[in-house]
Amino acid sequence: MAELKEAVEGLWQRRESLGVKDLEAGEVIFEVLSGLDRGELRVAEVKADGEVVVHEWLKMAIMLAFRVREMTQYNIGPFEFLDRMPLKKDFAEKGVRVVPGASARFGSFLARGVTLMPSYVNIGAYVDESTMVDTWATVGSCAQIGKRVHLSGGVGIGGVLEPPQAAPVVIEDDAFIGSRAMVTEGARVGKGAVVGAGVILNPSIPVIDTETGEEISRGYVPNYAVAVSGVRTKRFKGGEFGLPCVLVIKRLNEGERHSKTVLNDLLREHGLAL
């Protein structure tokens, strides 16, 4: 692993001179992409103390792939693709259910028990066991999705490649992301948390506790919190205007599994829904 990391970092230093004719560089990058595809390598991970560690060299390898891999036409049934990466395959062997209209790019990882409704998973993403990626949801490059997560219809999980040190989106185990929510730019959703429909979460969006009125964080919904979209008032020279925020309206008990029926009842009390 150390040798592979060193090789990638060396290629990165001379990236401007690389091209599709650099076969040795192509072999190194393919080895990295294959490791990501199998889940043996992972762009980011959450440590026991809660810190998110980003392995920058793996992001470098993905970016280098667009220099050293040739554009290729892929024909799959009636569909034609032109890309530098093939699509994933052998889903039955991997124990992954993929509904027609869904696709995942080579270099992403789908663990056993994952279900892809018509949706898209980009390179470098990691989707863990028994997670549902629902209709028209998108899992962006390098996003890290935990076990038993539900990404509802139309959810947008943002991708990040540049700069290399930028943290990807992290959705932890047992989280529920409501329909059409957008989680981008390295935002994070904690274990068992619920993000309501239409919420926009990124590091510039304040997350506010409705019990205290205090700002908890920016771009992070804590473990087992139920969060919905809100508006905060701010005065400008031209008057007062509403700016987006995220409101934590309830804390679930630690380890409590969220029931969609119970959550909908809770959110309806606030004029909202999943």
N, C-alpha and C positions, 0 to 999 in steps of 0.2 A: 504493500500500500504506500509506504513512504517513497519507494522508487517511482511509482506511478505519479504521485503528487509532485515529486521533484521534476519529472519529465514534463508534466502539464505546465508547471510554473516557468520552466525553461522555454517552452513553446510560446507562452504568453508574452515573455519578454521580447520575442522577435515576431510577434503576431502580424505586424505590418508586411512582412516579407513572405508570409505563408500563402499557399494556394492549393488548388485541387491536385497539383502534380507532386505535392510533398507526401509521398506514400507512407513514409515512416511516421510522420506526424498524424496522418490519417489513421494508422493502426493504433497509435496511442489513444487518440480520441475515441475510436470505436470501442476500445477496451473499457474506457470510462462509461460510455453510453450503455454498453452491455451490462455493466455493473449496476447502473441506475435502473435499467429496465428490469433486472432481476430482483431489485430491492436490496442488493448487497451493499450498495453505496447510497447515501442519502444526503441531499443538499443541506438540510437543517434538521435539528432534533431538539426536543425539550429535555433538559437534564433533570435529575431528581430534585434539585433545588429550584426548579422552575425557570432557569435561564435558557433562552433560545440560543443555540450555538450554530452558526452558519459556517459551512465548509466552503470557503470562497473558491478554492481551486476547482471544485466541481462545477461551479457556475462559470469559471473561466473555460473549462473544457467544453461546456455547452456552447458558449459564444464562439469558441474556436471551430466548432463543428461546422458553422456556417461559412467558414473560410476554406476548410480542407475537404469537405464533402461535396461531391458533384451533384448538380440538379439532375434528378432522375424522374422519368415518367413511370407511374405505377398504375396498372390496370387491375381493378378488383371488380369482377362481375361487370355490370354496366357502367361502373364509375371509373373516372380517370383522375389521377392526382399528379401534380408536378411539384416535387419538393426535394429537399436534401435529406429528409428522414422518411423511412417507411412507416406504416402503421403497425401497431402491436397485433399479434395473432396468437393462435393456440389457446384460446380462452377456456375451452372445455378442460384441457389439461391443467390450467391454472385455477380452475374452480370459480371463474368469474362469469357472471351473466351479462351479456351485451345484447340489448334490443336493437333491431334494425334502426339505422339513423344515428347510432352512437359510434364514436371513434376515439381512440387513444393513440397518441404518437409514440413511436419507439423512443425509449429513454425515459418514459414515465413508468411508474410501478403501480400495479393493482393487486392488492392482496386477496387471498381466498375469501369468498363470500361477498365480494363487491358486486353491486348491480349498477349497470349503466343504462338508464333510459336514454332516449335520443339526446345526446349530450356530447361534450368534448373535454378531453384531458390532455394537457399540453406537456411537452418535454420537461423532464426534471421534477414533475409533480410526484407525490407519494400519497396514495390513497390506501388507508389501512383496512383491516378486516371488517366485513359485514357492513360496510358503508353504502348508502344509497345516494347516487348522483341522479337526481330526478330530471324530468323533461326540460330540455333547453338550458340546463345548468352548464356552466363552464368552470373548469378547474385550470387556472392559469399556470404558466411555467414556474416550476420550483415550489408551488404551494404544497403545504404539508397538512394532510387531512387525517384525523385520527380514526380510531375504531368506533363502529356503531354510530357514525355521524349521519344525519339526514340533511342533504342539501336539496331544498325544495325546488319546485319548478321555477326556472328563470333566474336562479341565483348566479351571481357573478363573483367568482373568487379570482381576484386579480393575480397576474403573474409579475415576476420581477427577475430580470437578468442583469441589467446595468444600473448603477455601478456594481462591481462584484461584491462589495461589502454590504450592500443593501439586504435587509432581512426579508424573507418571503412571508406571505400570509401563513398563519398557523391556526388551524381549527383543531382543538383538542378532543379527546375521546368523549363520546356520548352527547356532543353538542347538537343542537337543532337550529338550522338556519332557515328562516321563513321565506316564502315566495318573493322573488324579485329583490331580495336584499343584495347589497353590493359590499363586499369586504375586500379592501385593496391596500396597496402600498405598505405591506408589512404589518397590517393590523392583526390582532390576535383575539380569538374567542376561547375562553377557558373551558375546563371540563364541565360537562353537563349543563352548560349555559344555553339559553334560548335567545335567539335574535329574531325579533318580530318581522313581519312582512314589510318590505320597502325600506328597511334601515340602511343607511349609508355609513359605513365604518371605515375610517382611515386615521392615520396618526395626527391629522389636523382637527378631528372631530372630538369635542369633549364628551366624556361619559359621566353623567351626573346622577347621584343617588337622590331619588325623590323624597326619601325619609329625612335627609339632612340638608338637601340643597347643595351639597358640596361636590366639587369635581373629583371623581375617583381617579381618572386617568385620561389619556388621549389615545384613542384607537385600540383600547383593550377592554373587553367585557369579561369581568371576573368569573371564576368558577361558580357554577350553579346560580348565576344571576339571570333574571328574565329582563330583557332589554328591548325597548321600543323606540321608534323615531320621535323626536321632539323638536321644539323650536325655543331658542332663548333670545331675548330682546337685547339689542345693543344700540346705543345712541351714536350716530354719526353727525357730521356737520349738517347733512341734509335732512336729518330727522331720525326716528327710531325705526329699526328694521329687524326682522326675524332671521336669525342664523341657525343652521341645523345643529342639533346635538343628539345624543343618545341618552335615553332615560332608563335607569334601572328601577323597575317598579316592584320587584319582589326578589327574594332570595329563596331558592329551593333548599331543602335539607341536603347536606352532603351525601352524595351517592344516590339521591332520589332520581328515579327514572321519570322522564317527562312523558305524560300522557297527552296526546294531541287534543283529546276531548276536554280534559281539565284545563290545558293551556288556552284553548279557544274560549272557554268560559271565563277564565281570568282576564284575558285580553279584551273580551267584549265589555267587561265592566268599565274599561277605559276607552270604549269606542273603537277597538282595534281587533285584529284577527291575525292568524298565522298566514 
